[in-house]
Structures are given as structure tokens and as C-alpha cells.
């Protein structure tokens, strides 16, 4: 097989693999309240992700540091900004809270994580 043939085969294989490289995960970019922050009681938690979210499978929920769930509302992904997810909160008393997030990008990739903040 000639060098030219090998280059053509290599280029074709690379082109076939390119769509796999383009798949992305939705990572948190901006979190409010921020991780580790001490704040007055917020009315909501919001996260802006790096990629558009699938609202059916993405979520935020809040617990106390002890693991007890806080609130009963479901998080929402903004209709006008599919990278922005928000959770409305009840009035929070002072203490440490943990935000748990699940992001499923529109390409189906799933990530999850958590972080805490303190209400003074």
C-alpha cells in the first residue's frame, strides 16, 4: 500500500471519529450562591452550565448538611436559556446547605455533583 493510500485511509478514519470528539458534558460555570459562600437567605439557587441541558433529566435539589431535604419545588431550566437551571427555595434558616445537581446535556451525557454554602 502506498504512502498516499495510507494518508487517505488515516484522514477518512479521523473524519469518522470527529463527531465523537464534539460530544460535550454540561459542566457548572456560574453557581449562585457560589460554592463555599456565606450569604443571607437566598430565594433561589441557580447554575449556568457550559452546554444546553435536557430539562427532563437535569435537576437541582437542596439538603441541609445532615441530608434532610429542603423544599418541595422542582428545578426548572429557563425556556430562553437552556444552559440556566434554577431552584426556588423556601425561607432558609441559618446553617449549612448542600446543592445537589444533575446535568444531562442535549447529547445525552450525564454529570452530577454537589457543593455547599452557608446561610448566616
C-alpha positions as a Markdown table, in Angstrom:
| # | Residue | x | y | z |
|---|---|---|---|---|
| 1 | Unk | 0.0 | 0.0 | 0.0 |
| 2 | Unk | 1.4 | 3.4 | -0.9 |
| 3 | Unk | 2.0 | 6.3 | 1.4 |
| 4 | Unk | -0.7 | 8.3 | -0.3 |
| 5 | Unk | -3.3 | 5.5 | 0.3 |
| 6 | Unk | -2.3 | 5.3 | 3.9 |
| 7 | Unk | -2.8 | 9.0 | 4.3 |
| 8 | Unk | -6.2 | 8.8 | 2.7 |
| 9 | Unk | -7.3 | 6.0 | 5.0 |
| 10 | Unk | -6.0 | 7.9 | 8.0 |
| 11 | Unk | -7.8 | 11.0 | 7.0 |
| 12 | Unk | -11.1 | 9.1 | 6.5 |
| 13 | Unk | -10.7 | 7.4 | 9.9 |
| 14 | Unk | -10.1 | 10.8 | 11.6 |
| 15 | Unk | -13.1 | 12.3 | 9.9 |
| 16 | Unk | -15.3 | 9.5 | 11.1 |
| 17 | Unk | -14.1 | 10.0 | 14.7 |
| 18 | Unk | -14.6 | 13.8 | 14.7 |
| 19 | Unk | -18.3 | 13.7 | 15.8 |
| 20 | Unk | -17.3 | 11.7 | 18.9 |
| 21 | Unk | -14.9 | 14.4 | 19.9 |
| 22 | Unk | -17.6 | 17.1 | 19.5 |
| 23 | Unk | -19.8 | 15.5 | 22.2 |
| 24 | Unk | -19.8 | 17.5 | 25.4 |
| 25 | Unk | -20.7 | 17.4 | 29.0 |
| 26 | Unk | -22.6 | 20.2 | 30.8 |
| 27 | Unk | -20.3 | 21.5 | 33.5 |
| 28 | Unk | -21.3 | 24.2 | 36.0 |
| 29 | Unk | -19.9 | 27.6 | 35.1 |
| 30 | Unk | -21.6 | 30.1 | 37.4 |
| 31 | Unk | -23.2 | 29.0 | 40.7 |
| 32 | Unk | -25.4 | 31.3 | 42.8 |
| 33 | Unk | -24.9 | 31.1 | 45.7 |
| 34 | Unk | -21.3 | 30.3 | 45.0 |
| 35 | Unk | -19.6 | 27.2 | 46.5 |
| 36 | Unk | -18.4 | 27.9 | 50.0 |
| 37 | Unk | -20.1 | 31.3 | 50.1 |
| 38 | Unk | -21.7 | 32.7 | 53.3 |
| 39 | Unk | -24.9 | 34.6 | 52.3 |
| 40 | Unk | -28.2 | 35.9 | 53.7 |
| 41 | Unk | -31.0 | 33.5 | 52.9 |
| 42 | Unk | -31.3 | 33.3 | 49.1 |
| 43 | Unk | -34.6 | 33.0 | 47.4 |
| 44 | Unk | -33.3 | 30.6 | 44.8 |
| 45 | Unk | -30.3 | 28.5 | 43.7 |
| 46 | Unk | -29.2 | 28.8 | 40.1 |
| 47 | Unk | -26.5 | 27.3 | 38.0 |
| 48 | Unk | -25.4 | 28.3 | 34.5 |
| 49 | Unk | -23.9 | 25.3 | 32.7 |
| 50 | Unk | -21.4 | 25.1 | 29.8 |
| 51 | Unk | -23.9 | 23.3 | 27.5 |
| 52 | Unk | -27.6 | 23.3 | 26.9 |
| 53 | Unk | -29.5 | 21.0 | 29.3 |
| 54 | Unk | -32.2 | 18.4 | 28.7 |
| 55 | Unk | -34.8 | 19.6 | 31.2 |
| 56 | Unk | -36.4 | 16.2 | 31.6 |
| 57 | Unk | -33.3 | 14.7 | 33.1 |
| 58 | Unk | -31.5 | 17.6 | 34.7 |
| 59 | Unk | -32.2 | 18.8 | 38.2 |
| 60 | Unk | -31.2 | 20.8 | 41.3 |
| 61 | Unk | -32.2 | 20.0 | 44.8 |
| 62 | Unk | -31.2 | 21.3 | 48.2 |
| 63 | Unk | -30.5 | 19.5 | 51.5 |
| 64 | Unk | -29.3 | 20.5 | 54.9 |
| 65 | Unk | -25.8 | 19.4 | 55.8 |
| 66 | Unk | -27.5 | 16.5 | 57.7 |
| 67 | Unk | -29.0 | 15.3 | 54.4 |
| 68 | Unk | -32.6 | 16.4 | 55.2 |
| 69 | Unk | -34.3 | 17.6 | 52.0 |
| 70 | Unk | -35.3 | 21.3 | 51.9 |
| 71 | Unk | -38.3 | 22.5 | 49.9 |
| 72 | Unk | -40.7 | 20.7 | 47.7 |
| 73 | Unk | -40.5 | 22.6 | 44.4 |
| 74 | Unk | -38.8 | 21.2 | 41.3 |
| 75 | Unk | -36.0 | 22.9 | 39.5 |
| 76 | Unk | -36.6 | 24.4 | 36.1 |
| 77 | Unk | -34.4 | 25.1 | 33.0 |
| 78 | Unk | -35.1 | 28.5 | 31.5 |
| 79 | Unk | -37.0 | 28.4 | 28.3 |
| 80 | Unk | -35.0 | 31.3 | 26.9 |
| 81 | Unk | -31.6 | 30.0 | 28.1 |
| 82 | Unk | -31.3 | 26.2 | 28.1 |
| 83 | Unk | -28.0 | 26.4 | 30.0 |
| 84 | Unk | -29.6 | 28.0 | 33.0 |
| 85 | Unk | -31.3 | 26.0 | 35.8 |
| 86 | Unk | -33.0 | 27.4 | 38.9 |
| 87 | Unk | -34.5 | 26.1 | 42.1 |
| 88 | Unk | -36.9 | 28.3 | 44.1 |
| 89 | Unk | -36.3 | 28.0 | 47.8 |
| 90 | Unk | -38.4 | 28.4 | 50.9 |
| 91 | Unk | -37.2 | 30.7 | 53.6 |
| 92 | Unk | -33.9 | 29.2 | 54.9 |
| 93 | Unk | -32.7 | 29.4 | 58.5 |
| 94 | Unk | -29.1 | 29.8 | 59.3 |
| 95 | Unk | -26.9 | 26.8 | 58.6 |
| 96 | Unk | -25.0 | 24.9 | 56.0 |
| 97 | Unk | -26.9 | 23.7 | 52.9 |
| 98 | Unk | -25.8 | 21.4 | 50.1 |
| 99 | Unk | -26.8 | 21.9 | 46.5 |
| 100 | Unk | -27.0 | 18.7 | 44.5 |
| 101 | Unk | -27.1 | 19.0 | 40.7 |
| 102 | Unk | -27.5 | 16.6 | 37.8 |
| 103 | Unk | -26.9 | 17.9 | 34.3 |
| 104 | Unk | -27.8 | 15.9 | 31.2 |
| 105 | Unk | -26.6 | 17.7 | 28.1 |
| 106 | Unk | -28.8 | 17.6 | 25.0 |
| 107 | Unk | -26.4 | 15.0 | 23.6 |
| 108 | Unk | -27.3 | 12.7 | 26.5 |
| 109 | Unk | -24.1 | 13.0 | 28.5 |
| 110 | Unk | -24.8 | 13.0 | 32.3 |
| 111 | Unk | -22.8 | 14.6 | 35.1 |
| 112 | Unk | -23.6 | 15.2 | 38.7 |
| 113 | Unk | -22.1 | 16.9 | 41.7 |
| 114 | Unk | -22.7 | 18.9 | 44.8 |
| 115 | Unk | -21.4 | 21.9 | 46.7 |
| 116 | Unk | -22.3 | 23.7 | 49.9 |
| 117 | Unk | -22.9 | 27.2 | 51.1 |
| 118 | Unk | -23.8 | 28.7 | 54.5 |
| 119 | Unk | -26.7 | 30.9 | 55.4 |
| 120 | Unk | -25.8 | 33.4 | 58.1 |
